[in-house]
Amino acid sequence: IAKYITENVGGDLSLSTLSRLFLISPNHLSNRFKKLTGIGLNEYINILRIKNANQLMVTGHSITEAALDSGFQSVRTFNNSYKEYMGMTPTEYIKKTLNQKRSKV
């Protein structure tokens, strides 16, 4: 399931979709995933999506493109999840990354 999520990070990874694909009840899938990984399914998906968005943003994609291409339903949802996980906004991350690249040159 984790492999499928990684390979389809930009797609529909809702609990209902995953449970249908893997023929497991939503509750069992959610509980089992958390027991095996130590984090909830939605948190795991959001972390992968944010990492994917980071890669897109540093290669020139806009925040909106990065958010939507990484599977977030809206930029607002992306911004909220991003700030919660990264401790900064996507704009702050881009500026920080660009500054680090400039200082290495």
All heavy atoms as an XYZ file, in Angstrom:
833
protein
N       0.838     -1.190      0.000
C       0.000      0.000      0.000
C       0.878      1.248      0.000
O       0.617      2.190     -0.750
C      -0.974     -0.006      1.206
C      -2.001     -1.133      1.017
C      -1.690      1.336      1.336
C      -2.890     -1.388      2.221
N       1.933      1.241      0.800
C       2.844      2.389      0.836
C       3.491      2.590     -0.535
O       3.660      3.725     -0.984
C       3.897      2.205      1.919
N       3.857      1.514     -1.196
C       4.446      1.609     -2.532
C       3.442      2.217     -3.509
O       3.789      3.087     -4.304
C       4.894      0.234     -3.017
C       5.537      0.252     -4.376
C       5.962     -1.142     -4.823
C       6.557     -1.044     -6.219
N       6.780     -2.350     -6.805
N       2.215      1.764     -3.441
C       1.169      2.305     -4.316
C       0.997      3.800     -4.070
O       0.906      4.589     -5.011
C      -0.159      1.570     -4.096
C      -1.268      2.148     -4.939
C      -1.444      1.722     -6.250
C      -2.109      3.139     -4.437
C      -2.445      2.269     -7.050
C      -3.108      3.692     -5.234
C      -3.268      3.252     -6.536
O      -4.251      3.810     -7.321
N       0.962      4.199     -2.811
C       0.805      5.610     -2.463
C       1.956      6.423     -3.038
O       1.748      7.478     -3.644
C       0.692      5.787     -0.929
C      -0.629      5.190     -0.438
C       0.807      7.253     -0.529
C      -0.738      5.066      1.070
N       3.178      5.939     -2.874
C       4.354      6.639     -3.385
C       4.287      6.787     -4.907
O       4.594      7.843     -5.451
C       5.637      5.897     -2.981
O       5.688      5.827     -1.556
C       6.875      6.596     -3.504
N       3.873      5.743     -5.581
C       3.818      5.763     -7.046
C       2.651      6.583     -7.594
O       2.653      6.951     -8.764
C       3.744      4.332     -7.583
C       5.019      3.551     -7.357
C       4.895      2.078     -7.703
O       3.774      1.596     -8.003
O       5.937      1.393     -7.660
N       1.657      6.856     -6.765
C       0.459      7.566     -7.208
C       0.172      8.793     -6.349
O      -0.977      9.155     -6.134
C      -0.745      6.619     -7.183
C      -0.576      5.482     -8.161
O      -0.802      5.644     -9.349
N      -0.133      4.336     -7.669
N       1.228      9.443     -5.880
C       1.106     10.527     -4.906
C       0.205     11.651     -5.395
O      -0.473     12.294     -4.599
C       2.495     11.041     -4.473
C       3.160     11.834     -5.570
C       2.408     11.835     -3.191
N       0.133     11.894     -6.678
C      -0.688     12.971     -7.209
C      -2.130     12.583     -7.471
O      -2.943     13.426     -7.842
N      -2.465     11.328     -7.263
C      -3.804     10.840     -7.586
C      -4.739     10.786     -6.402
O      -4.461     11.319     -5.331
N      -5.854     10.122     -6.605
C      -6.867      9.967     -5.558
C      -6.391      8.899     -4.571
O      -6.357      7.716     -4.900
C      -8.203      9.554     -6.175
C      -9.288      9.301     -5.145
O      -9.088      9.608     -3.951
O     -10.354      8.784     -5.536
N      -6.034      9.345     -3.387
C      -5.568      8.429     -2.350
C      -6.468      8.468     -1.126
O      -6.016      8.295     -0.004
C      -4.121      8.774     -1.963
C      -3.095      8.636     -3.080
C      -1.733      9.146     -2.622
C      -2.994      7.203     -3.563
N      -7.738      8.665     -1.374
C      -8.682      8.690     -0.254
C      -8.764      7.307      0.388
O      -8.464      6.287     -0.252
C     -10.070      9.123     -0.730
O     -10.607      8.150     -1.628
N      -9.149      7.293      1.625
C      -9.268      6.034      2.361
C     -10.234      5.087      1.654
O      -9.957      3.892      1.528
C      -9.713      6.306      3.798
C      -9.845      5.099      4.714
C      -8.526      4.340      4.811
C     -10.302      5.547      6.098
N     -11.332      5.617      1.156
C     -12.309      4.755      0.475
C     -11.728      4.170     -0.811
O     -11.935      2.996     -1.117
C     -13.607      5.515      0.192
O     -13.360      6.628     -0.631
N     -10.971      4.960     -1.558
C     -10.354      4.467     -2.787
C      -9.325      3.388     -2.480
O      -9.304      2.329     -3.110
C      -9.691      5.615     -3.563
O     -10.695      6.554     -3.937
C      -8.976      5.119     -4.800
N      -8.459      3.647     -1.517
C      -7.425      2.660     -1.158
C      -8.047      1.374     -0.621
O      -7.588      0.279     -0.943
C      -6.459      3.251     -0.137
C      -5.570      4.388     -0.650
C      -4.791      5.012      0.497
C      -4.641      3.893     -1.740
N      -9.083      1.504      0.186
C      -9.699      0.292      0.741
C     -10.352     -0.543     -0.361
O     -10.296     -1.769     -0.314
C     -10.696      0.640      1.840
O     -11.783      1.368      1.329
N     -10.933      0.104     -1.360
C     -11.503     -0.629     -2.495
C     -10.402     -1.314     -3.306
O     -10.533     -2.472     -3.693
C     -12.303      0.310     -3.407
C     -13.730      0.539     -2.974
C     -14.572      1.173     -4.085
N     -13.945      2.331     -4.714
C     -14.060      3.583     -4.274
N     -14.757      3.845     -3.201
N     -13.458      4.568     -4.920
N      -9.317     -0.586     -3.560
C      -8.223     -1.151     -4.358
C      -7.577     -2.364     -3.696
O      -7.199     -3.321     -4.366
C      -7.141     -0.094     -4.600
C      -7.410      0.939     -5.665
C      -6.349      2.031     -5.624
C      -7.437      0.297     -7.040
N      -7.441     -2.308     -2.391
C      -6.730     -3.371     -1.672
C      -7.676     -4.336     -0.940
O      -7.217     -5.170     -0.173
C      -5.702     -2.758     -0.721
C      -4.575     -2.100     -1.457
C      -4.582     -0.733     -1.694
C      -3.530     -2.852     -1.964
C      -3.560     -0.124     -2.406
C      -2.506     -2.256     -2.679
C      -2.523     -0.891     -2.903
N      -8.961     -4.187     -1.224
C      -9.973     -5.105     -0.701
C      -9.886     -5.265      0.813
O      -9.822     -6.380      1.349
C      -9.878     -6.468     -1.392
C      -9.967     -6.444     -2.923
C      -9.675     -7.812     -3.497
C     -11.299     -5.896     -3.394
N      -9.881     -4.133      1.494
C      -9.787     -4.122      2.947
C     -10.715     -3.027      3.459
O     -10.867     -1.996      2.810
C      -8.318     -3.897      3.390
C      -8.153     -4.028      4.886
C      -7.766     -2.607      2.886
C      -6.695     -4.021      5.352
N     -11.333     -3.248      4.583
C     -12.263     -2.241      5.092
C     -11.504     -0.962      5.451
O     -10.338     -1.020      5.870
C     -13.011     -2.766      6.319
O     -12.186     -2.700      7.462
N     -12.140      0.191      5.291
C     -11.470      1.456      5.615
C     -10.926      1.494      7.041
O      -9.789      1.926      7.264
C     -12.559      2.510      5.405
C     -13.493      1.894      4.420
C     -13.464      0.420      4.725
N     -11.702      1.029      8.001
C     -11.248      1.042      9.397
C     -10.044      0.144      9.608
O      -9.086      0.517     10.282
C     -12.377      0.625     10.345
C     -13.387      1.713     10.558
O     -13.109      2.887     10.320
N     -14.567      1.329     11.002
N     -10.093     -1.048      9.036
C      -8.973     -1.983      9.193
C      -7.719     -1.423      8.520
O      -6.618     -1.510      9.086
C      -9.333     -3.356      8.631
C      -8.301     -4.404      8.890
N      -8.047     -4.903     10.149
C      -7.441     -5.036      8.049
C      -7.076     -5.792     10.082
N      -6.687     -5.893      8.814
N      -7.887     -0.869      7.337
C      -6.753     -0.286      6.623
C      -6.126      0.839      7.440
O      -4.915      0.871      7.645
C      -7.195      0.249      5.259
C      -6.168      1.063      4.477
C      -4.899      0.270      4.225
C      -6.761      1.544      3.169
N      -6.939      1.727      7.919
C      -6.447      2.861      8.697
C      -5.730      2.407      9.967
O      -4.618      2.856     10.264
C      -7.619      3.775      9.051
O      -7.177      4.902      9.744
N      -6.353      1.509     10.711
C      -5.758      1.017     11.956
C      -4.482      0.228     11.713
O      -3.482      0.389     12.428
C      -6.764      0.158     12.728
C      -7.914      0.957     13.261
O      -7.819      2.165     13.476
N      -9.042      0.288     13.482
N      -4.495     -0.616     10.725
C      -3.323     -1.444     10.418
C      -2.155     -0.588      9.935
O      -1.012     -0.809     10.323
C      -3.714     -2.475      9.347
C      -2.672     -3.491      9.089
C      -2.761     -4.596     10.107
N      -1.859     -5.646      9.682
C      -1.013     -6.245     10.500
N      -0.992     -5.942     11.772
N      -0.223     -7.177     10.065
N      -2.457      0.400      9.093
C      -1.407      1.274      8.581
C      -0.735      2.016      9.731
O       0.485      2.074      9.805
C      -1.992      2.273      7.563
C      -0.939      2.994      6.786
C      -0.463      2.469      5.600
C      -0.409      4.192      7.244
C       0.536      3.123      4.877
C       0.579      4.851      6.537
C       1.050      4.319      5.352
N      -1.530      2.549     10.632
C      -0.962      3.293     11.755
C      -0.145      2.373     12.664
O       0.923      2.748     13.143
C      -2.036      3.995     12.556
C      -1.443      4.845     13.665
C      -2.382      5.857     14.195
C      -1.630      6.736     15.178
N      -2.258      7.995     15.401
N      -0.637      1.162     12.875
C       0.080      0.220     13.726
C       1.437     -0.145     13.120
O       2.433     -0.256     13.831
C      -0.757     -1.040     13.941
C      -0.151     -2.021     14.901
C      -1.069     -3.197     15.156
C      -0.457     -4.125     16.177
N      -1.311     -5.280     16.444
N       1.487     -0.318     11.809
C       2.721     -0.736     11.149
C       3.718      0.408     10.922
O       4.919      0.189     10.921
C       2.405     -1.393      9.810
C       1.696     -2.739      9.888
C       1.267     -3.207      8.508
C       2.587     -3.780     10.548
N       3.203      1.623     10.700
C       4.098      2.732     10.362
C       4.304      3.723     11.503
O       5.273      4.483     11.482
C       3.554      3.533      9.161
O       2.314      4.152      9.528
C       3.386      2.651      7.935
N       3.385      3.747     12.443
C       3.490      4.699     13.542
C       2.849      6.047     13.260
O       2.816      6.911     14.134
N       2.392      6.246     12.026
C       1.669      7.486     11.705
C       0.400      7.152     10.949
O       0.287      6.088     10.330
C       2.523      8.477     10.888
C       2.906      7.901      9.524
C       3.746      8.938     11.639
C       3.570      8.907      8.608
N      -0.546      8.075     10.994
C      -1.817      7.864     10.312
C      -1.671      7.911      8.800
O      -0.732      8.517      8.265
N      -2.594      7.285      8.128
C      -2.571      7.205      6.672
C      -2.603      8.591      6.034
O      -1.800      8.889      5.149
C      -3.746      6.356      6.180
C      -3.857      6.135      4.681
C      -2.634      5.403      4.154
C      -5.109      5.349      4.359
N      -3.503      9.459      6.482
C      -3.583     10.798      5.898
C      -2.311     11.594      6.132
O      -1.854     12.320      5.241
C      -4.795     11.566      6.443
C      -6.083     11.081      5.823
O      -6.093     10.560      4.716
N      -7.177     11.243      6.546
N      -1.727     11.471      7.312
C      -0.482     12.166      7.594
C       0.628     11.666      6.665
O       1.397     12.452      6.114
C      -0.078     11.972      9.050
C       1.162     12.739      9.434
C       1.553     12.558     10.901
O       0.856     11.863     11.650
O       2.588     13.132     11.275
N       0.700     10.360      6.480
C       1.699      9.761      5.591
C       1.547     10.302      4.168
O       2.523     10.709      3.532
C       1.543      8.238      5.608
C       2.517      7.502      4.732
C       3.810      7.248      5.169
C       2.149      7.052      3.468
C       4.717      6.561      4.371
C       3.050      6.373      2.666
C       4.322      6.132      3.119
O       5.221      5.448      2.326
N       0.319     10.318      3.688
C       0.045     10.815      2.340
C       0.427     12.291      2.232
O       1.072     12.704      1.267
C      -1.430     10.586      1.966
C      -1.692      9.080      1.806
C      -1.804     11.342      0.696
C      -3.155      8.698      1.724
N       0.050     13.093      3.209
C       0.380     14.519      3.173
C       1.881     14.761      3.175
O       2.376     15.631      2.466
C      -0.281     15.267      4.327
C      -1.735     15.554      4.059
O      -2.195     15.542      2.924
N      -2.471     15.821      5.106
N       2.616     13.980      3.953
C       4.076     14.125      3.987
C       4.671     13.840      2.609
O       5.504     14.594      2.107
C       4.698     13.213      5.067
C       4.356     13.746      6.462
C       6.211     13.090      4.886
C       4.663     12.777      7.584
N       4.234     12.763      1.977
C       4.734     12.439      0.637
C       4.356     13.512     -0.368
O       5.163     13.883     -1.232
C       4.206     11.085      0.179
C       4.780      9.859      0.869
C       4.176      8.592      0.282
C       6.290      9.813      0.745
N       3.136     14.009     -0.258
C       2.689     15.049     -1.184
C       3.488     16.346     -0.991
O       3.827     17.011     -1.966
C       1.198     15.303     -1.017
C       0.377     14.167     -1.608
C      -1.099     14.376     -1.482
N      -1.794     13.386     -2.304
C      -3.082     13.147     -2.259
N      -3.854     13.833     -1.426
N      -3.623     12.250     -3.050
N       3.784     16.682      0.233
C       4.577     17.890      0.497
C       5.994     17.713     -0.034
O       6.558     18.623     -0.652
C       4.555     18.237      1.997
C       3.165     18.772      2.365
C       5.641     19.242      2.359
C       2.896     18.884      3.846
N       6.585     16.553      0.170
C       7.927     16.296     -0.373
C       7.914     16.391     -1.899
O       8.837     16.946     -2.502
C       8.428     14.923      0.075
C       8.817     14.878      1.524
C       9.301     13.499      1.932
C       9.705     13.469      3.392
N      10.196     12.148      3.805
N       6.886     15.855     -2.512
C       6.756     15.938     -3.964
C       6.605     17.394     -4.401
O       7.248     17.832     -5.355
C       5.556     15.109     -4.425
C       5.468     15.000     -5.920
O       6.328     14.392     -6.553
N       4.445     15.599     -6.505
N       5.786     18.144     -3.698
C       5.586     19.563     -4.016
C       6.894     20.337     -3.875
O       7.199     21.208     -4.696
C       4.506     20.165     -3.125
N       7.679     20.027     -2.847
C       8.977     20.688     -2.668
C       9.863     20.483     -3.892
O      10.507     21.417     -4.376
C       9.694     20.172     -1.423
C       9.156     20.777     -0.149
O       8.453     21.782     -0.168
N       9.484     20.158      0.968
N       9.914     19.264     -4.388
C      10.729     18.969     -5.564
C      10.240     19.769     -6.769
O      11.038     20.279     -7.554
C      10.710     17.474     -5.875
C      11.427     16.640     -4.851
C      11.297     15.150     -5.104
O      10.388     14.702     -5.796
N      12.200     14.373     -4.546
N       8.931     19.870     -6.909
C       8.375     20.620     -8.034
C       8.676     22.113     -7.913
O       9.060     22.759     -8.891
C       6.863     20.379     -8.139
C       6.431     18.961     -8.502
C       4.917     18.829     -8.405
C       6.912     18.597     -9.895
N       8.514     22.648     -6.710
C       8.720     24.092     -6.511
C      10.168     24.501     -6.761
O      10.425     25.540     -7.352
C       8.263     24.523     -5.114
C       6.755     24.497     -4.945
S       6.164     25.167     -3.372
C       6.886     24.060     -2.180
N      11.117     23.693     -6.331
C      12.525     24.063     -6.517
C      12.981     23.876     -7.965
O      14.047     24.339     -8.327
C      13.492     23.336     -5.543
C      13.165     23.681     -4.110
C      13.497     21.845     -5.775
N      12.153     23.225     -8.768
C      12.487     23.094    -10.188
C      11.674     24.065    -11.045
O      11.581     23.892    -12.253
C      12.284     21.651    -10.686
O      10.924     21.260    -10.450
C      13.234     20.696     -9.991
N      11.072     25.064    -10.393
C      10.430     26.139    -11.138
C       8.922     26.108    -11.254
O       8.343     27.020    -11.833
N       8.275     25.092    -10.720
C       6.815     25.063    -10.763
C       6.261     26.085     -9.772
O       6.852     26.318     -8.719
C       6.285     23.673    -10.397
C       6.579     22.637    -11.428
N       7.819     22.044    -11.555
C       5.803     22.095    -12.385
C       7.781     21.164    -12.542
N       6.577     21.183    -13.067
N       5.118     26.639    -10.108
C       4.469     27.571     -9.180
C       3.912     26.795     -7.988
O       3.772     25.562     -8.047
C       3.321     28.312     -9.878
O       2.228     27.428    -10.107
N       3.595     27.510     -6.944
C       3.014     26.873     -5.752
C       1.709     26.185     -6.125
O       1.455     25.054     -5.707
C       2.819     27.905     -4.632
C       4.183     28.371     -4.112
C       1.970     27.338     -3.503
C       4.139     29.550     -3.166
N       0.905     26.846     -6.921
C      -0.379     26.261     -7.334
C      -0.166     24.972     -8.119
O      -0.803     23.952     -7.844
C      -1.186     27.260     -8.173
O      -1.437     28.426     -7.383
C      -2.516     26.673     -8.630
N       0.737     25.003     -9.098
C       1.033     23.799     -9.884
C       1.546     22.678     -8.985
O       1.110     21.528     -9.110
C       2.098     24.095    -10.940
C       1.652     24.966    -12.072
C       2.804     25.386    -12.976
O       3.954     25.493    -12.501
O       2.529     25.592    -14.165
N       2.471     23.005     -8.101
C       3.057     22.002     -7.216
C       1.991     21.387     -6.313
O       1.963     20.169     -6.121
C       4.168     22.611     -6.375
N       1.122     22.222     -5.783
C       0.062     21.737     -4.891
C      -0.883     20.796     -5.620
O      -1.148     19.676     -5.154
C      -0.705     22.916     -4.304
N      -1.392     21.233     -6.753
C      -2.378     20.434     -7.484
C      -1.757     19.188     -8.105
O      -2.357     18.109     -8.073
C      -3.078     21.298     -8.533
C      -3.859     22.496     -7.974
C      -4.461     23.324     -9.100
C      -4.923     22.063     -6.972
N      -0.538     19.302     -8.629
C       0.135     18.140     -9.219
C       0.541     17.114     -8.165
O       0.771     15.949     -8.488
C       1.372     18.567    -10.008
C       1.021     19.295    -11.300
O      -0.172     19.319    -11.682
O       1.947     19.850    -11.925
N       0.624     17.540     -6.916
C       0.979     16.630     -5.825
C      -0.244     15.996     -5.177
O      -0.111     15.233     -4.229
C       1.807     17.379     -4.770
O       3.023     17.794     -5.342
N      -1.419     16.325     -5.674
C      -2.622     15.656     -5.197
C      -3.461     16.427     -4.194
O      -4.469     15.907     -3.719
N      -3.065     17.642     -3.844
C      -3.890     18.423     -2.932
C      -5.106     18.946     -3.687
O      -5.008     19.311     -4.860
C      -3.088     19.583     -2.326
C      -2.115     19.140     -1.278
C      -0.804     18.846     -1.614
C      -2.512     18.977      0.039
C       0.105     18.415     -0.658
C      -1.615     18.539      1.002
C      -0.306     18.263      0.654
N      -6.241     18.961     -3.014
C      -7.487     19.375     -3.653
C      -7.569     20.875     -3.884
O      -8.285     21.327     -4.761
C      -8.690     18.906     -2.820
C      -8.794     17.407     -2.708
C      -8.968     16.738     -4.069
O      -9.801     17.137     -4.866
N      -8.147     15.735     -4.351
N      -6.843     21.641     -3.075
C      -6.837     23.092     -3.232
C      -5.528     23.656     -2.701
O      -4.836     23.005     -1.919
C      -8.010     23.723     -2.477
O      -7.792     23.656     -1.078
N      -5.221     24.869     -3.116
C      -4.016     25.525     -2.633
C      -4.157     25.837     -1.152
O      -3.182     25.751     -0.400
C      -3.723     26.803     -3.456
C      -2.536     27.558     -2.898
C      -3.471     26.437     -4.910
N      -5.355     26.160     -0.718
C      -5.581     26.455      0.701
C      -5.267     25.237      1.570
O      -4.583     25.347      2.592
C      -7.020     26.912      0.909
C      -7.306     27.317      2.322
C      -8.731     27.795      2.475
N      -8.906     28.329      3.806
C      -9.847     29.160      4.144
N     -10.714     29.574      3.256
N      -9.943     29.582      5.379
N      -5.751     24.074      1.168
C      -5.462     22.840      1.898
C      -3.964     22.575      1.905
O      -3.387     22.203      2.927
C      -6.200     21.646      1.259
O      -7.599     21.917      1.257
C      -5.934     20.358      2.008
N      -3.332     22.779      0.759
C      -1.891     22.601      0.653
C      -1.158     23.534      1.612
O      -0.290     23.093      2.363
C      -1.443     22.861     -0.787
C       0.046     22.917     -0.967
C       0.829     21.793     -0.769
C       0.673     24.096     -1.343
C       2.213     21.833     -0.945
C       2.048     24.149     -1.528
C       2.811     23.018     -1.324
N      -1.510     24.810      1.586
C      -0.842     25.779      2.463
C      -0.980     25.414      3.936
O      -0.014     25.498      4.696
C      -1.375     27.190      2.215
C      -0.862     27.789      0.926
O       0.215     27.439      0.449
N      -1.634     28.683      0.343
N      -2.171     25.005      4.341
C      -2.386     24.623      5.741
C      -1.566     23.390      6.114
O      -0.912     23.364      7.164
C      -3.875     24.382      6.012
C      -4.689     25.646      5.971
O      -4.179     26.756      6.159
N      -5.982     25.515      5.712
N      -1.597     22.373      5.275
C      -0.821     21.155      5.544
C       0.669     21.446      5.513
O       1.422     20.937      6.342
C      -1.143     20.080      4.502
O      -2.482     19.671      4.598
N       1.072     22.260      4.577
C       2.479     22.594      4.423
C       3.015     23.288      5.665
O       4.050     22.918      6.201
C       2.668     23.501      3.193
C       4.100     23.576      2.739
C       4.561     22.738      1.745
C       5.000     24.464      3.317
C       5.881     22.779      1.328
C       6.319     24.511      2.908
C       6.753     23.665      1.915
O       8.062     23.701      1.521
N       2.284     24.291      6.123
C       2.739     25.045      7.291
C       2.778     24.144      8.529
O       3.702     24.233      9.334
C       1.854     26.254      7.543
C       2.397     27.121      8.652
C       1.985     28.531      8.516
C       2.730     29.319      9.576
N       2.642     30.719      9.410
N       1.805     23.263      8.652
C       1.772     22.343      9.795
C       2.974     21.405      9.784
O       3.615     21.186     10.806
C       0.480     21.522      9.770
C       0.327     20.571     10.931
C      -0.966     19.780     10.850
O      -1.973     20.306     10.365
O      -0.947     18.612     11.281
N       3.314     20.871      8.624
C       4.399     19.898      8.529
C       5.772     20.560      8.477
O       6.720     20.114      9.124
C       4.197     19.008      7.302
C       5.315     18.032      7.079
C       5.501     16.949      7.947
C       6.216     18.179      6.033
C       6.550     16.058      7.759
C       7.262     17.295      5.835
C       7.415     16.233      6.703
O       8.454     15.352      6.515
N       5.904     21.615      7.686
C       7.209     22.232      7.443
C       7.529     23.382      8.405
O       8.679     23.797      8.503
C       7.285     22.768      6.005
C       7.212     21.689      4.938
S       8.664     20.629      4.869
C       9.904     21.782      4.300
N       6.518     23.935      9.067
C       6.748     25.043      9.990
C       6.983     26.367      9.286
O       7.470     27.323      9.896
N       6.650     26.426      8.009
C       6.776     27.657      7.223
C       5.828     27.551      6.033
O       5.315     26.467      5.750
C       8.218     27.856      6.736
C       8.703     26.798      5.760
S      10.405     27.017      5.203
C      11.298     26.272      6.553
N       5.613     28.645      5.357
C       4.759     28.625      4.174
C       5.564     28.157      2.965
O       6.804     28.199      2.987
C       4.189     30.029      3.879
O       5.269     30.888      3.509
C       3.434     30.591      5.077
N       4.891     27.745      1.903
C       5.616     27.365      0.692
C       6.472     28.516      0.146
O       7.595     28.293     -0.315
C       4.511     26.987     -0.295
C       3.366     26.590      0.560
C       3.458     27.455      1.780
N       5.977     29.727      0.223
C       6.738     30.891     -0.236
C       8.015     31.057      0.571
O       9.095     31.301      0.010
C       5.879     32.171     -0.145
O       4.688     31.975     -0.923
C       6.627     33.387     -0.646
N       7.915     30.896      1.877
C       9.100     30.984      2.732
C      10.103     29.889      2.383
O      11.311     30.123      2.371
C       8.707     30.906      4.207
C       7.945     32.110      4.705
C       7.319     31.907      6.083
O       7.079     30.746      6.486
O       7.049     32.927      6.742
N       9.604     28.693      2.090
C      10.481     27.580      1.719
C      11.235     27.895      0.425
O      12.436     27.663      0.333
C       9.674     26.289      1.551
C      10.499     25.138      1.041
C      11.333     24.429      1.896
C      10.476     24.773     -0.307
C      12.122     23.385      1.436
C      11.255     23.731     -0.775
C      12.073     23.040      0.094
O      12.863     22.013     -0.365
N      10.531     28.415     -0.560
C      11.164     28.745     -1.835
C      12.244     29.799     -1.631
O      13.361     29.660     -2.140
C      10.107     29.217     -2.860
C       9.187     28.051     -3.234
C      10.783     29.789     -4.108
C       7.957     28.464     -4.003
N      11.929     30.842     -0.882
C      12.920     31.897     -0.623
C      14.137     31.336      0.106
O      15.277     31.643     -0.231
C      12.294     33.028      0.191
C      11.351     33.886     -0.614
C      10.747     34.980      0.253
C       9.740     35.785     -0.545
N       9.055     36.791      0.282
N      13.893     30.506      1.097
C      14.991     29.909      1.865
C      15.856     29.036      0.963
O      17.089     29.099      1.011
C      14.415     29.081      3.021
C      15.442     28.386      3.871
C      14.774     27.574      4.964
C      15.798     26.770      5.731
N      15.196     25.874      6.701
N      15.238     28.232      0.127
C      15.960     27.345     -0.773
C      16.772     28.148     -1.782
O      17.929     27.821     -2.049
C      14.986     26.400     -1.501
O      14.249     25.667     -0.517
C      15.713     25.426     -2.396
N      16.181     29.198     -2.338
C      16.905     30.037     -3.294
C      18.093     30.730     -2.630
O      19.169     30.827     -3.216
C      15.966     31.072     -3.912
C      14.925     30.512     -4.894
C      13.980     31.612     -5.356
C      15.587     29.839     -6.075
N      17.908     31.214     -1.401
C      18.998     31.852     -0.672
C      20.138     30.877     -0.409
O      21.305     31.236     -0.496
C      18.513     32.477      0.639
C      17.735     33.751      0.407
O      17.881     34.407     -0.619
N      16.896     34.101      1.369
N      19.798     29.632     -0.073
C      20.835     28.619      0.175
C      21.600     28.308     -1.101
O      22.812     28.140     -1.076
C      20.209     27.347      0.749
C      19.757     27.487      2.162
C      19.016     26.252      2.677
O      18.647     25.377      1.913
N      18.802     26.196      3.982
N      20.902     28.264     -2.229
C      21.559     27.999     -3.505
C      22.489     29.144     -3.868
O      23.586     28.922     -4.345
C      20.522     27.786     -4.612
C      19.852     26.434     -4.560
C      18.914     26.258     -5.724
C      18.248     24.903     -5.679
N      17.334     24.696     -6.814
N      22.035     30.371     -3.632
C      22.857     31.549     -3.947
C      24.103     31.598     -3.087
O      25.174     31.961     -3.559
C      22.043     32.827     -3.759
C      21.049     33.053     -4.855
C      20.351     34.405     -4.676
N      19.188     34.429     -5.519
C      17.978     34.746     -5.132
N      17.757     35.131     -3.879
N      16.969     34.732     -5.962
N      23.970     31.233     -1.807
C      25.125     31.320     -0.909
C      26.162     30.247     -1.212
O      27.324     30.373     -0.860
C      24.685     31.228      0.561
O      24.153     29.952      0.845
N      25.785     29.186     -1.899
C      26.725     28.127     -2.272
C      27.506     28.489     -3.530
O      28.520     27.892     -3.810
C      25.981     26.804     -2.506
C      25.444     26.193     -1.230
C      24.747     24.895     -1.518
C      24.200     24.281     -0.229
N      23.486     23.043     -0.484
N      26.983     29.449     -4.282
C      27.646     29.824     -5.551
C      28.829     30.693     -5.326
O      29.131     31.341     -4.487
C      26.641     30.536     -6.491
C      27.333     31.056     -7.724
C      25.539     29.576     -6.854
